[in-house]
Amino acid sequence: MKQLIAVRAIIKHKDKTLLVRRANGRKTIFGKYELPGGKLAYGEQPEDALRRYLKDDTGLNVQTAQLFDVLTYIDHDDRDIQYTFILYLVALGEGGADVALSHNYDKYLWRKVQDIHQDEITESAKLLLGISEQHDVEKATDSTDVSIQVGPVDDEHFLIYSDGGSRGNPGPSASGFVIMNSREEVLHQGGAYLGITTNNQAEYHGVRLGLEKAAEMGAKTIDFRMDSLLVTNQLNGVYKIKNHDLWPIYERIKELVGQFESVKFSHVRREFNQLADGMVNKILDAHADNEQSAL
């Protein structure tokens, strides 16, 4: 699967978000609105690319750019392409919100997220704006584990927490995962004893096991959360994987990701991953007890 890395900007002015309308591109994105940004050039740093696109395509100057989120997205037109979107919150510098579009866009608008019509924006913009709205809700409630549900539960969108641990690194290891619906009600939890491995291998197997079960359960979109920042950034393409022992597991994860419409990998603090962590320790304790009983 080919991987492309792109940057996108959330720029707000008077509680409204900037959207720009495509003046070129394939049929499914032509004439639709998206967040400003574009693909990284070879060897280019994400924030440099962000500043370049905003200057060239919108005439806007960046004062500050704060990393907001990183996620993956499978292109519906070509399922051999996996995009990694690096999303920034941007504060504008000199010139303020005066937009001057390049030939790539023919119109712009400032609109509140809740007022955006789904049929006028690209699929990737729907995903990115959904993230923006979710984080705004969490910020407003001053809580990172509040779930607000509007309407019926989406039974094709799953939230998965995963974890992996090794007692010894390397040592006896296990992986665990918990699958929830959009109300954060537990649908399934599981895991596996792995034998002697490392922490990172156990973390990767937790992701693999969670994705395999989600595929069985008919998920289409997944919000995946784990407390390993290293593994999160590796799966999002921010860091390269240098450990050859992880490659086979990583390739299996990439294969699984391609079976869903979208998979977002996010980092959470350890205290918000207690269910998956509990599965890991439960499996390791059971294995240790069995070994002790056999003596």
Secondary structure, DSSP 4 states (H G I P E B T S, - for coil): -EEEEEEEEEEEETTEEEEEEESSS-TTTTT-EE-SEEEPPTT--HHHHHHHHIIIII---EEEEEEEEEEEEE-SS-TTEEEEEEEEEEEE-TTTT-----TTEEEEEEE-GGG--GGGB-HHHHHHHHHHHHHHHHHHHT-SS-----SS--TTEEEEEEEEEESSSSEEEEEEEEEE-TT--EEEEEEEEEEEE-HHHHHHHHHHHHHHHHHHTT-SEEEEEES-HHHHHHHTTSS----GGGHHHHHHHHHHHTTSSEEEEEE--GGG-HHHHHHHHHHHHHHHHHHHHH-
